Amino acid sequence: MVEIAGLGSLILLVLNVWAFVSIIGSGTSTGAKVLWCLLVLILPLVGFVIWFFAGPRSQQRTV
């Protein structure tokens, strides 16, 4: 059971890092970026879910 919890924590960590990178790369204001990062940092699972559905996305690169 401990291995499953550890794997879940590792997956959540990777998803939160992905959220931070996407938030930092977005075109929103600095204040909004700080608030989104704090939300994901303080409430990792809930903050990630809220960010996934309502948060800022990183800018798409056009070739």
C-alpha positions as CSV (number, residue, x, y, z in Angstrom):
1,M,0.0,0.0,0.0
2,V,2.9,2.3,0.7
3,E,4.2,1.9,-2.9
4,I,0.8,3.0,-4.3
5,A,0.8,6.1,-2.1
6,G,4.4,6.9,-3.1
7,L,3.6,6.5,-6.8
8,G,0.5,8.7,-6.5
9,S,2.6,11.4,-4.8
10,L,5.2,11.2,-7.5
11,I,2.5,11.6,-10.2
12,L,1.0,14.6,-8.3
13,L,4.4,16.2,-8.1
14,V,5.0,15.8,-11.8
15,L,1.6,17.3,-12.6
16,N,2.2,20.2,-10.2
17,V,5.5,21.0,-11.9
18,W,3.8,20.9,-15.3
19,A,1.2,23.3,-13.9
20,F,3.9,25.7,-12.6
21,V,5.7,25.7,-15.9
22,S,2.5,26.3,-17.8
23,I,1.5,29.1,-15.4
24,I,4.9,30.8,-15.7
25,G,4.8,30.6,-19.4
26,S,1.4,32.1,-19.8
27,G,0.7,35.6,-20.9
28,T,-1.2,36.7,-17.8
29,S,-0.1,39.4,-15.4
30,T,2.5,38.7,-12.8
31,G,0.0,39.0,-10.0
32,A,-2.3,36.3,-11.5
33,K,0.7,34.1,-12.0
34,V,1.7,34.4,-8.3
35,L,-1.9,33.7,-7.2
36,W,-2.2,30.6,-9.4
37,C,1.2,29.3,-8.2
38,L,0.3,29.8,-4.6
39,L,-3.0,28.0,-5.1
40,V,-1.2,25.0,-6.7
41,L,1.5,25.1,-4.0
42,I,-0.8,25.4,-1.0
43,L,-3.5,23.0,-2.2
44,P,-1.7,20.5,-4.5
45,L,-4.5,18.3,-5.6
46,V,-7.4,20.7,-5.5
47,G,-5.3,23.5,-6.9
48,F,-4.1,21.4,-9.8
49,V,-7.7,20.4,-10.6
50,I,-8.9,24.0,-10.5
51,W,-5.9,25.2,-12.6
52,F,-6.5,22.4,-15.1
53,F,-10.1,23.6,-15.8
54,A,-9.8,27.3,-15.2
55,G,-6.2,28.4,-15.1
56,P,-4.0,30.2,-17.6
57,R,-2.3,28.2,-20.3
58,S,1.2,28.7,-21.7
59,Q,1.4,30.5,-25.0
60,Q,1.3,28.2,-28.1
61,R,4.3,28.5,-30.4
62,T,3.5,29.1,-34.0
63,V,6.0,27.8,-36.6
